[in-house]
Amino acid sequence: MAPESVPEWVRALALARDDDAVSSALQAGDPGAVDRALLYLETDRWGFRTGYVKQRLFRYLRHYELTHEQRRRLHLVLVACVDVGDRSEFGEACRCARRFEPDSLRDSLMYRFRSDDLGVSIRAMRMLTTLRHPRLSEDDRDHARDLLLVWASGPRVRYPARWVSTVVRRLWASDWGEQLVAVAIAQPGTPRSHGARQLLVSVSRPRAVSDGPPAPNSSAP
């Protein structure tokens, strides 16, 4: 059968099997698979099940010690994840950033954190707040809180995602909570009121062990 006559779904399935081979080798502890995994992430293939493959690669990479050159390559991959848009693998990319914190990653993220593109700045903030040492000034934290309110006030946000709860807890301050309550009450029916309520709801949900400080009015010690 000529290649051009092969159905698209057959070719997609064959590529998916090749993709699985990379993640399986990495999961099995093969150090030689690290460069193959980085190449896959650098190429950023887009197709059937590629998002799931990227999630697994980011997850398994955390169990390896990377060379300086591999960390440099990972840095570029992580920054590309911030730039490219909302993807299913972004949460795992953030955890990978926390594990390695490649040199200069924070500077790249801070630049994007101040971007005029809301999506880019939100993703940069998510990755920044995942780092062990984000070194955010109070002005940076205020900017992050403003970004969250703008994002939560958007028309597509009906229910807060789990990452929102985690980030809100990491940025929480009692005066910010009071401001959100004031916005929610004073501007009923507006997008900002909706956004403020969403952020308050997100921080009141049951807390995971690693989510951060207790929610306001929590009975936790």
C-alpha positions in Angstrom: 0.0 0.0 0.0 1.5 3.4 -1.0 2.1 5.8 1.9 -0.3 8.3 0.5 -3.1 5.7 0.5 -2.7 4.9 4.2 -5.7 6.2 6.1 -4.9 9.2 8.4 -6.0 7.3 11.5 -3.6 4.5 10.8 -0.7 6.9 10.4 -1.7 8.6 13.6 -1.9 5.3 15.5 1.6 4.4 14.3 3.1 7.7 15.4 1.4 7.3 18.8 3.1 4.0 19.2 6.5 5.6 18.5 5.6 8.3 21.0 4.8 5.7 23.6 8.2 4.0 23.1 9.9 7.2 24.1 7.9 7.6 27.3 8.2 3.9 28.1 11.9 4.0 27.9 12.1 7.1 30.1 9.7 5.4 32.6 11.9 2.3 32.6 14.9 4.3 33.8 16.9 4.4 30.6 19.2 7.5 30.8 19.6 7.4 27.0 15.9 8.3 26.7 16.4 11.7 28.3 17.7 13.3 25.1 15.1 11.6 23.1 12.4 13.0 25.4 13.8 16.5 25.3 13.9 16.3 21.5 10.3 15.2 21.4 9.3 18.2 23.7 11.4 20.6 21.6 9.8 19.4 18.4 6.4 19.9 20.1 4.5 17.6 17.8 0.7 18.2 17.7 -1.5 15.3 17.0 -3.4 12.2 18.3 -2.5 11.7 22.0 0.6 13.9 21.9 -0.6 15.9 24.9 -0.7 12.8 27.0 2.7 11.8 25.9 4.1 15.2 26.8 2.5 15.0 30.2 4.2 11.6 30.9 7.6 12.9 29.6 7.5 15.9 31.9 6.5 13.6 34.8 9.2 11.0 34.2 12.0 13.6 33.6 11.6 14.7 37.2 13.2 11.4 38.3 16.4 12.1 36.5 19.5 14.2 37.1 20.0 16.4 34.1 23.3 17.7 32.8 23.8 21.5 32.4 23.1 21.2 28.6 20.0 19.2 29.3 18.8 21.8 31.8 19.4 24.5 29.2 17.3 22.7 26.7 14.6 22.1 29.3 14.6 25.8 30.0 13.7 26.6 26.4 11.0 23.9 26.4 9.4 25.3 29.6 9.4 28.9 28.2 7.8 27.6 25.0 5.1 26.0 27.1 4.3 29.4 28.5 4.3 31.1 25.1 2.4 28.5 23.0 -1.0 28.5 24.8 -3.1 26.5 27.1 -2.2 22.8 26.8 -3.1 19.7 28.9 0.6 19.1 29.7 1.1 22.5 31.3 0.6 21.4 34.9 3.3 18.7 34.5 5.6 21.3 32.9 5.2 23.5 36.0 6.1 20.6 38.3 9.1 19.9 36.1 10.2 23.5 36.4 9.9 23.2 40.2 12.1 20.1 40.2 14.9 21.6 38.2 14.6 25.4 38.1 17.0 25.8 35.2 19.4 28.7 35.2 17.7 32.0 34.2 14.2 30.4 34.0 12.9 32.8 36.6 14.1 35.8 34.5 12.4 34.4 31.4 9.2 33.9 33.4 9.3 37.4 35.0 9.6 39.0 31.5 6.4 37.1 30.4 4.7 37.7 33.7 4.6 41.4 32.7 3.3 40.6 29.2 0.3 42.4 27.7 -1.0 39.0 26.6 -3.2 37.8 29.5 -2.8 34.1 28.6 1.0 34.4 28.6 1.2 36.4 31.8 -1.2 33.9 33.6 0.8 30.9 32.5 4.1 32.6 33.5 2.5 33.4 36.9 1.4 29.7 37.3 4.9 28.5 36.6 6.6 31.2 38.8 4.4 30.4 41.8 5.3 26.7 41.4 9.0 27.3 41.7 10.7 26.7 45.1 12.3 30.1 45.0 10.1 32.5 42.9 11.4 35.5 44.8 8.3 37.6 44.2 8.3 41.1 45.6 5.1 42.5 47.1 4.6 44.4 43.9 4.9 41.2 42.0 2.4 39.5 44.3 -0.1 42.4 43.8 0.3 42.1 40.1 -0.4 38.4 40.2 -3.5 39.0 42.3 -4.7 41.6 39.8 -4.0 39.1 36.9 -6.0 36.4 38.6 -9.0 38.7 39.1 -9.0 39.8 35.5 -8.7 36.2 34.3 -11.4 35.0 36.7 -13.7 37.8 35.5 -13.5 36.5 31.9 -16.5 35.0 30.1 -15.1 31.5 29.8 -14.4 31.0 33.5 -17.4 29.4 35.1 -15.7 27.1 37.6 -12.3 27.6 39.1 -9.7 25.0 38.0 -7.7 23.2 40.6 -4.6 25.2 39.8 -6.4 28.4 40.7 -7.0 27.2 44.3 -3.3 26.4 44.6 -2.1 29.7 43.3 -4.6 31.7 45.3 -3.4 30.1 48.5 0.2 30.8 47.7 -0.7 34.5 47.1 -3.2 34.8 49.9 -3.2 37.8 52.2 -6.0 38.9 54.6 -6.3 42.3 53.0 -6.6 40.8 49.5 -9.4 38.6 50.9 -11.2 41.7 52.2 -10.8 43.4 48.8 -12.3 40.4 47.0 -15.3 40.3 49.4 -15.8 44.0 48.8 -15.7 43.6 45.0 -18.1 40.7 45.2 -20.6 42.6 47.3 -20.3 46.1 45.8 -20.5 45.2 42.2 -23.2 42.4 42.0 -23.9 41.0 38.6 -20.7 42.3 37.0 -17.8 40.3 35.6 -15.5 41.5 38.4 -18.0 40.4 41.0 -18.2 37.0 39.4 -14.4 36.8 39.2 -14.0 37.8 42.9 -16.5 35.2 43.9 -14.7 32.5 41.9 -11.4 33.3 43.6 -13.1 33.2 47.0 -14.8 29.9 46.2 -11.5 28.4 45.0 -9.7 29.2 48.3 -12.5 27.8 50.4 -12.4 24.3 48.8 -10.9 21.4 50.8 -7.2 21.8 51.0 -4.7 19.3 49.6 -1.5 18.7 51.6 0.7 20.7 49.3 -1.8 23.4 48.4 -0.3 26.1 50.7 -1.5 28.1 53.7 -4.9 27.4 55.2 -7.9 29.1 53.7 -9.3 32.2 55.5 -11.4 31.4 58.5 -10.1 27.8 58.3 -10.1 25.8 61.5 -6.6 24.4 60.7 -4.1 25.2 63.4 
